[in-house]
Amino acid sequence: MKIDLNCDLGESFGNDAAIMPYITSANIACGFHAGDASVMQATVRLAKEHGVNIGAHPGWPDFQNFGRNEMNLSTDRTEALVLYQIGALAGIAKAEGMELVHVKPHGALYNQAAQDKVLAQAIVRAVKAFSRDLILVGLAGSSLVEAGLESDLQVANEGFPDRAYNPDGTLMSRNIKGALIESPEEVAENAIKLIKEGIMFGAKRVRVDTLCLHGDNVYAAENAKMLYEVLLKNGVKIKNLK
């Protein structure tokens, strides 16, 4: 068994430096929901130091709410704002001698695209417009992953060991008690289950390619370290997407 470990970073809080040694992919905020040019640059440099792949983590233009409020923009505007954010991070990465490997939407944009095929297609168009070589990361089995496959993009089905799921395979709202899993032991246990069993999204069981740890979790650094160690003990090879 093998798995990629990713984390949402560059969001101007948390302990990115303590997390980075235990992951293989970093989703870096691009300034719309969190972060800025200086934070992006520092996070890219940190990823380079640890040999971690980097990807753009575009969100809705919703800095005040950390990109977690749903928005309904036109498909043209959505495509443009995703492309803009990919380009911003790619420019900084190039200056640091690195290239983007993947794109993973953030927060409400991610969750809406998991169920809204039209929105998902707008995101896919932005990714393709920048580079067909980028891997699109989306909720395992979701409309976003399906839209990527239909457009011949490389995709990665993502699972969340630090989040609770609804019966249909979507993520439980953060407003519901129990939606956020903070215990490092429980996060590690969930990770093993996700790797072995995959996720039931609707009527289909989907294999997970990458596991996400949220950088804003109270125990983010502890979760990353424990998960890394538990996976290795269980014979899981931790390997980046590309």
C-alpha atoms as an extended CHARMM CRD file, in Angstrom:
* protein
*
       242  EXT
         1         1  MET       CA              0.0000000000        0.0000000000        0.0000000000  PROA      1               0.0000000000
         2         2  LYS       CA              1.0950000000        3.5480000000       -0.6660000000  PROA      2               0.0000000000
         3         3  ILE       CA             -0.3630000000        6.9610000000        0.0120000000  PROA      3               0.0000000000
         4         4  ASP       CA              0.4100000000       10.6480000000       -0.3950000000  PROA      4               0.0000000000
         5         5  LEU       CA              0.1110000000       12.8610000000        2.6950000000  PROA      5               0.0000000000
         6         6  ASN       CA             -0.9120000000       16.4520000000        2.0720000000  PROA      6               0.0000000000
         7         7  CYS       CA             -1.6210000000       19.4290000000        4.2930000000  PROA      7               0.0000000000
         8         8  ASP       CA             -3.1990000000       22.8460000000        3.7690000000  PROA      8               0.0000000000
         9         9  LEU       CA             -0.4220000000       25.3110000000        4.5960000000  PROA      9               0.0000000000
        10        10  GLY       CA              0.6540000000       28.9160000000        4.0540000000  PROA      10              0.0000000000
        11        11  GLU       CA             -2.4760000000       30.1400000000        5.8090000000  PROA      11              0.0000000000
        12        12  SER       CA             -0.6580000000       32.5090000000        8.1940000000  PROA      12              0.0000000000
        13        13  PHE       CA             -1.1940000000       30.4550000000       11.3490000000  PROA      13              0.0000000000
        14        14  GLY       CA             -0.3830000000       27.0420000000       12.7220000000  PROA      14              0.0000000000
        15        15  ASN       CA              3.0440000000       25.4760000000       12.7020000000  PROA      15              0.0000000000
        16        16  ASP       CA              3.9790000000       24.7740000000        9.0950000000  PROA      16              0.0000000000
        17        17  ALA       CA              7.6100000000       24.1170000000        9.9850000000  PROA      17              0.0000000000
        18        18  ALA       CA              6.6660000000       21.3240000000       12.4230000000  PROA      18              0.0000000000
        19        19  ILE       CA              4.2730000000       19.6980000000        9.9130000000  PROA      19              0.0000000000
        20        20  MET       CA              6.3950000000       19.8320000000        6.7650000000  PROA      20              0.0000000000
        21        21  PRO       CA              8.8320000000       16.9710000000        7.6770000000  PROA      21              0.0000000000
        22        22  TYR       CA              5.9430000000       14.4970000000        7.8180000000  PROA      22              0.0000000000
        23        23  ILE       CA              4.0790000000       15.2390000000        4.5660000000  PROA      23              0.0000000000
        24        24  THR       CA              4.7580000000       14.7120000000        0.8810000000  PROA      24              0.0000000000
        25        25  SER       CA              2.5200000000       17.4300000000       -0.6070000000  PROA      25              0.0000000000
        26        26  ALA       CA              1.7550000000       20.9760000000        0.5460000000  PROA      26              0.0000000000
        27        27  ASN       CA             -1.3890000000       22.8070000000       -0.5790000000  PROA      27              0.0000000000
        28        28  ILE       CA             -0.3830000000       26.4590000000       -0.3920000000  PROA      28              0.0000000000
        29        29  ALA       CA             -2.9710000000       29.2160000000        0.0570000000  PROA      29              0.0000000000
        30        30  CYS       CA             -2.8210000000       31.7410000000       -2.7590000000  PROA      30              0.0000000000
        31        31  GLY       CA             -3.9540000000       34.9540000000       -1.0640000000  PROA      31              0.0000000000
        32        32  PHE       CA             -7.7170000000       34.8640000000       -1.5900000000  PROA      32              0.0000000000
        33        33  HSD       CA             -8.8590000000       32.9840000000        1.5160000000  PROA      33              0.0000000000
        34        34  ALA       CA             -5.5500000000       33.2570000000        3.4200000000  PROA      34              0.0000000000
        35        35  GLY       CA             -1.8660000000       34.0310000000        3.0040000000  PROA      35              0.0000000000
        36        36  ASP       CA             -0.1250000000       36.6280000000        0.8920000000  PROA      36              0.0000000000
        37        37  ALA       CA              2.9400000000       36.9090000000       -1.3300000000  PROA      37              0.0000000000
        38        38  SER       CA              5.4170000000       36.7770000000        1.5570000000  PROA      38              0.0000000000
        39        39  VAL       CA              3.7030000000       33.8040000000        3.1800000000  PROA      39              0.0000000000
        40        40  MET       CA              3.5680000000       31.9760000000       -0.1450000000  PROA      40              0.0000000000
        41        41  GLN       CA              7.2670000000       32.5570000000       -0.6790000000  PROA      41              0.0000000000
        42        42  ALA       CA              8.1900000000       31.3760000000        2.8240000000  PROA      42              0.0000000000
        43        43  THR       CA              6.0320000000       28.2530000000        2.4760000000  PROA      43              0.0000000000
        44        44  VAL       CA              7.5060000000       27.3780000000       -0.9170000000  PROA      44              0.0000000000
        45        45  ARG       CA             11.0060000000       27.7110000000        0.5280000000  PROA      45              0.0000000000
        46        46  LEU       CA             10.0780000000       25.5010000000        3.4740000000  PROA      46              0.0000000000
        47        47  ALA       CA              8.6520000000       22.8490000000        1.1450000000  PROA      47              0.0000000000
        48        48  LYS       CA             11.7780000000       22.9550000000       -0.9880000000  PROA      48              0.0000000000
        49        49  GLU       CA             13.9510000000       22.4760000000        2.0980000000  PROA      49              0.0000000000
        50        50  HSD       CA             12.0600000000       19.3000000000        2.9940000000  PROA      50              0.0000000000
        51        51  GLY       CA             11.6160000000       17.9250000000       -0.5220000000  PROA      51              0.0000000000
        52        52  VAL       CA              7.8350000000       18.3260000000       -0.3940000000  PROA      52              0.0000000000
        53        53  ASN       CA              5.7790000000       18.7520000000       -3.5700000000  PROA      53              0.0000000000
        54        54  ILE       CA              3.7420000000       21.9450000000       -3.7870000000  PROA      54              0.0000000000
        55        55  GLY       CA              0.3320000000       22.7120000000       -5.1740000000  PROA      55              0.0000000000
        56        56  ALA       CA             -1.9900000000       25.6860000000       -5.4420000000  PROA      56              0.0000000000
        57        57  HSD       CA             -4.8140000000       25.8950000000       -2.9040000000  PROA      57              0.0000000000
        58        58  PRO       CA             -7.2190000000       28.4240000000       -4.4630000000  PROA      58              0.0000000000
        59        59  GLY       CA            -10.3370000000       29.5540000000       -2.6240000000  PROA      59              0.0000000000
        60        60  TRP       CA            -13.2230000000       31.9610000000       -2.9190000000  PROA      60              0.0000000000
        61        61  PRO       CA            -12.3210000000       35.6670000000       -2.4600000000  PROA      61              0.0000000000
        62        62  ASP       CA            -13.4280000000       35.4950000000        1.1730000000  PROA      62              0.0000000000
        63        63  PHE       CA            -10.5020000000       36.4330000000        3.4030000000  PROA      63              0.0000000000
        64        64  GLN       CA            -12.7520000000       37.4810000000        6.2800000000  PROA      64              0.0000000000
        65        65  ASN       CA            -14.3840000000       34.0500000000        6.5480000000  PROA      65              0.0000000000
        66        66  PHE       CA            -11.3190000000       31.9900000000        5.5970000000  PROA      66              0.0000000000
        67        67  GLY       CA            -12.9910000000       30.9290000000        2.3540000000  PROA      67              0.0000000000
        68        68  ARG       CA            -15.5750000000       28.8250000000        4.1710000000  PROA      68              0.0000000000
        69        69  ASN       CA            -18.6740000000       30.7420000000        3.1270000000  PROA      69              0.0000000000
        70        70  GLU       CA            -20.3910000000       29.4960000000       -0.0110000000  PROA      70              0.0000000000
        71        71  MET       CA            -20.3850000000       31.8630000000       -2.9780000000  PROA      71              0.0000000000
        72        72  ASN       CA            -22.1390000000       31.7090000000       -6.3250000000  PROA      72              0.0000000000
        73        73  LEU       CA            -20.0940000000       33.5180000000       -8.9480000000  PROA      73              0.0000000000
        74        74  SER       CA            -20.3980000000       33.1360000000      -12.6990000000  PROA      74              0.0000000000
        75        75  THR       CA            -18.4510000000       30.2670000000      -14.2350000000  PROA      75              0.0000000000
        76        76  ASP       CA            -16.2810000000       32.7360000000      -16.1640000000  PROA      76              0.0000000000
        77        77  ARG       CA            -15.3770000000       34.6460000000      -13.0170000000  PROA      77              0.0000000000
        78        78  THR       CA            -14.7450000000       31.4430000000      -11.0890000000  PROA      78              0.0000000000
        79        79  GLU       CA            -12.4620000000       30.1410000000      -13.8210000000  PROA      79              0.0000000000
        80        80  ALA       CA            -10.5400000000       33.4270000000      -13.8450000000  PROA      80              0.0000000000
        81        81  LEU       CA            -10.0730000000       33.6310000000      -10.0830000000  PROA      81              0.0000000000
        82        82  VAL       CA             -8.8150000000       30.0310000000       -9.8900000000  PROA      82              0.0000000000
        83        83  LEU       CA             -6.4270000000       30.6270000000      -12.7880000000  PROA      83              0.0000000000
        84        84  TYR       CA             -5.2120000000       33.8600000000      -11.1650000000  PROA      84              0.0000000000
        85        85  GLN       CA             -4.3630000000       32.0790000000       -7.9220000000  PROA      85              0.0000000000
        86        86  ILE       CA             -2.5690000000       29.2120000000       -9.6590000000  PROA      86              0.0000000000
        87        87  GLY       CA             -0.5040000000       31.7220000000      -11.6000000000  PROA      87              0.0000000000
        88        88  ALA       CA              0.4010000000       33.7340000000       -8.5100000000  PROA      88              0.0000000000
        89        89  LEU       CA              1.8310000000       30.7290000000       -6.6970000000  PROA      89              0.0000000000
        90        90  ALA       CA              3.4750000000       29.3590000000       -9.8280000000  PROA      90              0.0000000000
        91        91  GLY       CA              5.3800000000       32.6060000000      -10.2970000000  PROA      91              0.0000000000
        92        92  ILE       CA              6.7780000000       32.4970000000       -6.7830000000  PROA      92              0.0000000000
        93        93  ALA       CA              7.5640000000       28.7940000000       -7.1280000000  PROA      93              0.0000000000
        94        94  LYS       CA              9.4600000000       29.3760000000      -10.3690000000  PROA      94              0.0000000000
        95        95  ALA       CA             11.5770000000       32.0790000000       -8.7280000000  PROA      95              0.0000000000
        96        96  GLU       CA             12.4750000000       29.5280000000       -6.0160000000  PROA      96              0.0000000000
        97        97  GLY       CA             13.3560000000       26.8230000000       -8.5380000000  PROA      97              0.0000000000
        98        98  MET       CA             10.1960000000       24.7860000000       -7.9900000000  PROA      98              0.0000000000
        99        99  GLU       CA              7.1590000000       23.8090000000      -10.0630000000  PROA      99              0.0000000000
       100       100  LEU       CA              3.5650000000       23.2050000000       -9.1000000000  PROA      100             0.0000000000
       101       101  VAL       CA              2.5050000000       19.5610000000       -9.0520000000  PROA      101             0.0000000000
       102       102  HSD       CA             -1.1790000000       19.8280000000       -8.1850000000  PROA      102             0.0000000000
       103       103  VAL       CA             -4.1860000000       22.0440000000       -7.5700000000  PROA      103             0.0000000000
       104       104  LYS       CA             -6.6180000000       21.5270000000       -4.7170000000  PROA      104             0.0000000000
       105       105  PRO       CA             -9.4830000000       23.9760000000       -4.1290000000  PROA      105             0.0000000000
       106       106  HSD       CA            -10.0820000000       25.2050000000       -0.5970000000  PROA      106             0.0000000000
       107       107  GLY       CA            -13.0130000000       25.2330000000        1.7800000000  PROA      107             0.0000000000
       108       108  ALA       CA            -16.4150000000       26.1240000000        0.3810000000  PROA      108             0.0000000000
       109       109  LEU       CA            -15.1120000000       26.1440000000       -3.1920000000  PROA      109             0.0000000000
       110       110  TYR       CA            -13.9060000000       22.5590000000       -2.7100000000  PROA      110             0.0000000000
       111       111  ASN       CA            -17.1010000000       21.3410000000       -1.0660000000  PROA      111             0.0000000000
       112       112  GLN       CA            -19.4200000000       23.0570000000       -3.5350000000  PROA      112             0.0000000000
       113       113  ALA       CA            -17.4730000000       21.6410000000       -6.4890000000  PROA      113             0.0000000000
       114       114  ALA       CA            -17.7790000000       18.1730000000       -4.9510000000  PROA      114             0.0000000000
       115       115  GLN       CA            -21.4920000000       18.2590000000       -5.7580000000  PROA      115             0.0000000000
       116       116  ASP       CA            -21.8820000000       20.9940000000       -8.4070000000  PROA      116             0.0000000000
       117       117  LYS       CA            -20.6970000000       19.6780000000      -11.7760000000  PROA      117             0.0000000000
       118       118  VAL       CA            -20.8950000000       23.0900000000      -13.4820000000  PROA      118             0.0000000000
       119       119  LEU       CA            -18.6720000000       24.6730000000      -10.8370000000  PROA      119             0.0000000000
       120       120  ALA       CA            -16.3350000000       21.6880000000      -11.0060000000  PROA      120             0.0000000000
       121       121  GLN       CA            -15.9940000000       22.1180000000      -14.7600000000  PROA      121             0.0000000000
       122       122  ALA       CA            -15.0600000000       25.7900000000      -14.3270000000  PROA      122             0.0000000000
       123       123  ILE       CA            -12.2490000000       24.7790000000      -11.9600000000  PROA      123             0.0000000000
       124       124  VAL       CA            -11.1170000000       22.0980000000      -14.3940000000  PROA      124             0.0000000000
       125       125  ARG       CA            -10.9740000000       24.6050000000      -17.2490000000  PROA      125             0.0000000000
       126       126  ALA       CA             -8.7560000000       26.8840000000      -15.1650000000  PROA      126             0.0000000000
       127       127  VAL       CA             -6.3860000000       24.0300000000      -14.3230000000  PROA      127             0.0000000000
       128       128  LYS       CA             -6.2010000000       22.9010000000      -17.9550000000  PROA      128             0.0000000000
       129       129  ALA       CA             -5.6570000000       26.4650000000      -19.1500000000  PROA      129             0.0000000000
       130       130  PHE       CA             -2.5750000000       26.7000000000      -16.9590000000  PROA      130             0.0000000000
       131       131  SER       CA             -1.1520000000       23.2190000000      -17.5210000000  PROA      131             0.0000000000
       132       132  ARG       CA             -2.5120000000       19.7990000000      -18.4000000000  PROA      132             0.0000000000
       133       133  ASP       CA              0.3400000000       18.3280000000      -16.3640000000  PROA      133             0.0000000000
       134       134  LEU       CA             -1.1410000000       19.4630000000      -13.0570000000  PROA      134             0.0000000000
       135       135  ILE       CA             -2.9050000000       16.9020000000      -10.8790000000  PROA      135             0.0000000000
       136       136  LEU       CA             -6.3800000000       17.9050000000       -9.7170000000  PROA      136             0.0000000000
       137       137  VAL       CA             -7.0600000000       16.9010000000       -6.1150000000  PROA      137             0.0000000000
       138       138  GLY       CA            -10.6830000000       16.4990000000       -5.0620000000  PROA      138             0.0000000000
       139       139  LEU       CA            -12.9600000000       14.7560000000       -2.5990000000  PROA      139             0.0000000000
       140       140  ALA       CA            -12.8520000000       11.0430000000       -3.4050000000  PROA      140             0.0000000000
       141       141  GLY       CA            -15.5690000000       10.1090000000       -5.8990000000  PROA      141             0.0000000000
       142       142  SER       CA            -16.9150000000       13.6640000000       -6.1880000000  PROA      142             0.0000000000
       143       143  SER       CA            -18.0960000000       15.7300000000       -9.1500000000  PROA      143             0.0000000000
       144       144  LEU       CA            -14.7810000000       17.5730000000       -9.1240000000  PROA      144             0.0000000000
       145       145  VAL       CA            -12.8240000000       14.3540000000       -9.6600000000  PROA      145             0.0000000000
       146       146  GLU       CA            -15.3110000000       13.1960000000      -12.3050000000  PROA      146             0.0000000000
       147       147  ALA       CA            -15.0270000000       16.4990000000      -14.1770000000  PROA      147             0.0000000000
       148       148  GLY       CA            -11.2490000000       16.1940000000      -14.1340000000  PROA      148             0.0000000000
       149       149  LEU       CA            -11.3410000000       12.6560000000      -15.5160000000  PROA      149             0.0000000000
       150       150  GLU       CA            -13.7800000000       13.6680000000      -18.2440000000  PROA      150             0.0000000000
       151       151  SER       CA            -11.3370000000       16.3860000000      -19.3230000000  PROA      151             0.0000000000
       152       152  ASP       CA             -8.3660000000       13.9800000000      -19.3250000000  PROA      152             0.0000000000
       153       153  LEU       CA             -6.6780000000       15.5710000000      -16.3330000000  PROA      153             0.0000000000
       154       154  GLN       CA             -4.6980000000       13.5470000000      -13.8440000000  PROA      154             0.0000000000
       155       155  VAL       CA             -6.7250000000       13.3610000000      -10.6360000000  PROA      155             0.0000000000
       156       156  ALA       CA             -6.1740000000       12.3030000000       -7.0390000000  PROA      156             0.0000000000
       157       157  ASN       CA             -9.0170000000       11.1030000000       -4.8240000000  PROA      157             0.0000000000
       158       158  GLU       CA             -8.6450000000       12.6490000000       -1.3900000000  PROA      158             0.0000000000
       159       159  GLY       CA             -9.6390000000       11.4140000000        2.0550000000  PROA      159             0.0000000000
       160       160  PHE       CA             -9.7610000000       13.2760000000        5.3670000000  PROA      160             0.0000000000
       161       161  PRO       CA             -8.7220000000       11.3800000000        8.5020000000  PROA      161             0.0000000000
       162       162  ASP       CA             -9.3300000000       14.4600000000       10.6690000000  PROA      162             0.0000000000
       163       163  ARG       CA            -12.9120000000       15.0340000000        9.4600000000  PROA      163             0.0000000000
       164       164  ALA       CA            -16.2000000000       13.1660000000        9.8600000000  PROA      164             0.0000000000
       165       165  TYR       CA            -18.2350000000       12.1750000000        6.8030000000  PROA      165             0.0000000000
       166       166  ASN       CA            -21.9180000000       12.2210000000        5.9170000000  PROA      166             0.0000000000
       167       167  PRO       CA            -23.4850000000        8.9160000000        4.8080000000  PROA      167             0.0000000000
       168       168  ASP       CA            -23.2820000000       10.0250000000        1.1410000000  PROA      168             0.0000000000
       169       169  GLY       CA            -19.5000000000       10.4810000000        1.2630000000  PROA      169             0.0000000000
       170       170  THR       CA            -19.4660000000       14.2740000000        1.5400000000  PROA      170             0.0000000000
       171       171  LEU       CA            -17.7950000000       16.0120000000        4.4780000000  PROA      171             0.0000000000
       172       172  MET       CA            -19.8660000000       16.7940000000        7.5300000000  PROA      172             0.0000000000
       173       173  SER       CA            -20.3890000000       20.5300000000        8.1020000000  PROA      173             0.0000000000
       174       174  ARG       CA            -17.9230000000       22.0660000000       10.5140000000  PROA      174             0.0000000000
       175       175  ASN       CA            -20.9050000000       23.5230000000       12.3660000000  PROA      175             0.0000000000
       176       176  ILE       CA            -21.9600000000       20.0510000000       13.5100000000  PROA      176             0.0000000000
       177       177  LYS       CA            -20.4940000000       18.6990000000       16.7280000000  PROA      177             0.0000000000
       178       178  GLY       CA            -18.0420000000       15.8960000000       15.9780000000  PROA      178             0.0000000000
       179       179  ALA       CA            -17.2420000000       17.0610000000       12.4500000000  PROA      179             0.0000000000
       180       180  LEU       CA            -13.6730000000       17.8970000000       13.4440000000  PROA      180             0.0000000000
       181       181  ILE       CA            -11.5180000000       15.0600000000       14.7570000000  PROA      181             0.0000000000
       182       182  GLU       CA             -8.6740000000       16.3450000000       16.9090000000  PROA      182             0.0000000000
       183       183  SER       CA             -7.2970000000       13.2700000000       18.6800000000  PROA      183             0.0000000000
       184       184  PRO       CA             -4.0410000000       12.1910000000       16.9820000000  PROA      184             0.0000000000
       185       185  GLU       CA             -4.8150000000        8.5570000000       17.8340000000  PROA      185             0.0000000000
       186       186  GLU       CA             -8.2470000000        8.7230000000       16.2190000000  PROA      186             0.0000000000
       187       187  VAL       CA             -6.8760000000       10.5660000000       13.1780000000  PROA      187             0.0000000000
       188       188  ALA       CA             -4.2760000000        7.8130000000       12.6760000000  PROA      188             0.0000000000
       189       189  GLU       CA             -6.9250000000        5.1120000000       13.0830000000  PROA      189             0.0000000000
       190       190  ASN       CA             -9.1710000000        6.8090000000       10.5250000000  PROA      190             0.0000000000
       191       191  ALA       CA             -6.2780000000        7.1060000000        8.0960000000  PROA      191             0.0000000000
       192       192  ILE       CA             -5.6040000000        3.3680000000        8.1300000000  PROA      192             0.0000000000
       193       193  LYS       CA             -9.3030000000        2.6960000000        7.5770000000  PROA      193             0.0000000000
       194       194  LEU       CA             -9.4500000000        5.1220000000        4.6430000000  PROA      194             0.0000000000
       195       195  ILE       CA             -6.4140000000        3.5320000000        3.0030000000  PROA      195             0.0000000000
       196       196  LYS       CA             -7.7190000000       -0.0030000000        3.4340000000  PROA      196             0.0000000000
       197       197  GLU       CA            -11.4110000000        0.5350000000        2.7280000000  PROA      197             0.0000000000
       198       198  GLY       CA            -11.6070000000        3.6960000000        0.6440000000  PROA      198             0.0000000000
       199       199  ILE       CA            -14.7380000000        5.8410000000        0.7480000000  PROA      199             0.0000000000
       200       200  MET       CA            -18.3340000000        5.1420000000       -0.1790000000  PROA      200             0.0000000000
       201       201  PHE       CA            -19.3570000000        8.1540000000       -2.2670000000  PROA      201             0.0000000000
       202       202  GLY       CA            -22.9880000000        7.6430000000       -3.1530000000  PROA      202             0.0000000000
       203       203  ALA       CA            -23.2450000000        4.0580000000       -4.4080000000  PROA      203             0.0000000000
       204       204  LYS       CA            -19.6030000000        3.5810000000       -5.3280000000  PROA      204             0.0000000000
       205       205  ARG       CA            -16.5450000000        2.6960000000       -3.2930000000  PROA      205             0.0000000000
       206       206  VAL       CA            -13.5470000000        4.8500000000       -4.1800000000  PROA      206             0.0000000000
       207       207  ARG       CA             -9.8830000000        4.2120000000       -3.4760000000  PROA      207             0.0000000000
       208       208  VAL       CA             -8.0480000000        7.0630000000       -1.7680000000  PROA      208             0.0000000000
       209       209  ASP       CA             -4.8350000000        8.3900000000       -3.3590000000  PROA      209             0.0000000000
       210       210  THR       CA             -3.9760000000       11.1140000000       -0.8550000000  PROA      210             0.0000000000
       211       211  LEU       CA             -4.8340000000       11.9420000000        2.7490000000  PROA      211             0.0000000000
       212       212  CYS       CA             -5.2640000000       15.5240000000        3.9330000000  PROA      212             0.0000000000
       213       213  LEU       CA             -4.4140000000       16.9500000000        7.3290000000  PROA      213             0.0000000000
       214       214  HSD       CA             -5.7090000000       20.4280000000        8.0550000000  PROA      214             0.0000000000
       215       215  GLY       CA             -3.0050000000       22.8490000000        9.1230000000  PROA      215             0.0000000000
       216       216  ASP       CA             -5.5070000000       24.7500000000       11.2800000000  PROA      216             0.0000000000
       217       217  ASN       CA             -6.3510000000       21.7010000000       13.3880000000  PROA      217             0.0000000000
       218       218  VAL       CA             -5.4810000000       22.2460000000       17.0630000000  PROA      218             0.0000000000
       219       219  TYR       CA             -3.1900000000       19.2130000000       16.9900000000  PROA      219             0.0000000000
       220       220  ALA       CA             -2.0120000000       19.5380000000       13.3860000000  PROA      220             0.0000000000
       221       221  ALA       CA              1.6760000000       18.9620000000       14.1160000000  PROA      221             0.0000000000
       222       222  GLU       CA              0.9730000000       16.0620000000       16.4870000000  PROA      222             0.0000000000
       223       223  ASN       CA             -1.4230000000       14.5300000000       13.9630000000  PROA      223             0.0000000000
       224       224  ALA       CA              1.1480000000       14.7180000000       11.1790000000  PROA      224             0.0000000000
       225       225  LYS       CA              3.8920000000       13.0800000000       13.2510000000  PROA      225             0.0000000000
       226       226  MET       CA              1.7100000000       10.3040000000       14.6270000000  PROA      226             0.0000000000
       227       227  LEU       CA              0.0920000000        9.5740000000       11.2670000000  PROA      227             0.0000000000
       228       228  TYR       CA              3.4780000000        9.3650000000        9.5740000000  PROA      228             0.0000000000
       229       229  GLU       CA              4.7660000000        6.9240000000       12.1860000000  PROA      229             0.0000000000
       230       230  VAL       CA              1.5950000000        4.7900000000       12.2670000000  PROA      230             0.0000000000
       231       231  LEU       CA              1.5030000000        4.4480000000        8.4910000000  PROA      231             0.0000000000
       232       232  LEU       CA              5.0910000000        3.2660000000        8.3680000000  PROA      232             0.0000000000
       233       233  LYS       CA              4.4380000000        0.7640000000       11.1740000000  PROA      233             0.0000000000
       234       234  ASN       CA              1.4870000000       -0.6030000000        9.1870000000  PROA      234             0.0000000000
       235       235  GLY       CA              3.5640000000       -1.1250000000        6.0560000000  PROA      235             0.0000000000
       236       236  VAL       CA              2.1470000000        1.8410000000        4.1570000000  PROA      236             0.0000000000
       237       237  LYS       CA              4.6270000000        3.5260000000        1.8250000000  PROA      237             0.0000000000
       238       238  ILE       CA              4.3520000000        7.3000000000        2.0240000000  PROA      238             0.0000000000
       239       239  LYS       CA              4.9190000000        8.5770000000       -1.4940000000  PROA      239             0.0000000000
       240       240  ASN       CA              4.1240000000       11.8530000000       -3.2210000000  PROA      240             0.0000000000
       241       241  LEU       CA              1.6980000000       12.0770000000       -6.1140000000  PROA      241             0.0000000000
       242       242  LYS       CA              4.3860000000       12.6910000000       -8.7230000000  PROA      242             0.0000000000
